[in-house]
Structures are given as C-alpha cells and as structure tokens.
Amino acid sequence: MRKRWMAPVLAMVTALLAQPAFAADAVTDGTRGWVALAAGLAIGIAAVGAGLGQGRAVAAAMESIGRNPNAADRIQTPMIIGIAFMEALAIYALVIAFFLQGKV
C-alpha cells in the first residue's frame, strides 16, 4: 500500500524542485520556475472552473427548456451571456498568467 503512492510523490517532488537552467537570464535565484508553475496552475484551475460552470449552466438551461419548450428563447439568451462571462473569467486568468511570465 505504501509503495503505490511513493513513486508519484517522489516524481512530483522531483519535478517541483528541479530548476531549469536559463543561459541568458538575469534571474538566478530560481523564481522563474515557480512563476511558470503558478501561471500554469492558474490557467488550469481557471479552465476547469469555467468548464464545470458552463456545463452546469447548459445542463440547467436544457432541463428548463425540456420542461417548458415555449420559454426556450427567454432561457437561451441569458444562458449564452452567462457562458460568455464564464469564458471571460478564464481568459482573465490567461492574461494574468502572461503578465506573471513577463514580470520575471
């Protein structure tokens, strides 16, 4: 049982502690790797959150339309606007990740 989780944990620790070598970089204290990791996590978490939110919104809208087909046009427009706002939040995370990459 203990050996099952030991290999993935060691692989993750090795990946997190490995510092890439940049030949012409002025930053030598290893912060660039942490910023890259933070940017990647930010994009990933934002994408998962936006995907889950969009899925739940569309599922609820389709269920509402299924129960009352006459209200489809009154449900569809707010659903599309809400999905656009959710996608904008994921794009904001991407922009912030790009800004983080430019800081270091």
C-alpha positions in Angstrom: 0.0 0.0 0.0 2.8 2.4 0.9 4.7 1.8 -2.3 1.8 2.7 -4.5 1.8 6.4 -3.6 5.6 6.7 -3.0 6.6 6.8 -6.7 4.1 9.5 -7.7 5.0 11.6 -4.7 8.7 11.3 -5.5 8.1 12.2 -9.1 6.1 15.3 -8.1 8.7 16.4 -5.6 11.5 15.9 -8.2 9.5 17.9 -10.8 8.8 20.7 -8.4 12.3 21.0 -7.1 14.0 20.8 -10.5 15.2 24.3 -11.5 15.6 24.8 -15.2 18.9 26.4 -16.4 18.5 29.6 -18.5 21.7 30.7 -20.2 21.0 34.4 -20.7 18.7 35.1 -17.8 19.4 37.7 -15.2 17.3 35.9 -12.6 19.4 33.2 -10.9 17.5 32.6 -7.7 15.1 30.1 -9.2 11.9 32.2 -9.0 11.2 31.9 -12.7 10.4 28.2 -12.3 7.9 29.0 -9.5 6.3 31.7 -11.6 5.9 29.4 -14.5 4.4 26.7 -12.2 2.0 29.3 -10.7 1.0 30.5 -14.2 0.3 27.0 -15.4 -1.8 26.2 -12.3 -3.8 29.4 -12.7 -4.7 28.6 -16.3 -5.5 25.0 -15.4 -7.7 25.8 -12.5 -9.5 28.6 -14.4 -10.2 26.3 -17.3 -11.5 23.5 -15.1 -13.7 26.0 -13.2 -15.1 27.6 -16.3 -15.7 24.2 -17.9 -17.6 23.0 -14.9 -19.6 26.2 -14.6 -20.5 26.2 -18.3 -21.5 22.5 -18.2 -23.8 23.1 -15.2 -25.4 26.2 -16.8 -26.1 24.5 -20.1 -27.5 21.4 -18.3 -29.8 23.6 -16.2 -30.9 25.5 -19.3 -31.6 22.4 -21.3 -33.6 20.9 -18.5 -35.6 24.1 -18.2 -36.2 24.1 -22.0 -37.2 20.5 -21.8 -39.8 21.2 -19.1 -41.1 24.3 -20.9 -40.3 24.4 -24.6 -42.2 27.7 -25.1 -39.7 29.5 -22.9 -36.7 28.5 -25.0 -36.0 31.9 -26.4 -36.2 33.5 -23.0 -33.8 31.0 -21.5 -31.3 30.7 -24.3 -30.1 34.4 -24.4 -29.3 34.7 -20.7 -27.6 31.3 -20.8 -25.3 32.5 -23.7 -24.5 35.7 -21.9 -23.7 33.8 -18.7 -21.4 31.4 -20.6 -19.6 34.4 -22.2 -19.0 35.8 -18.7 -17.6 32.5 -17.5 -15.3 32.2 -20.5 -14.1 35.8 -19.9 -13.0 34.8 -16.4 -10.9 32.0 -17.9 -9.4 34.5 -20.4 -8.6 36.9 -17.5 -6.6 34.0 -15.8 -4.7 33.5 -19.1 -3.9 37.3 -19.3 -2.7 37.3 -15.7 -0.5 34.2 -16.4 1.1 36.1 -19.3 1.7 39.1 -17.1 3.3 36.8 -14.5 5.6 35.4 -17.1 6.7 38.9 -18.2 7.5 40.0 -14.6 10.4 37.7 -14.1 
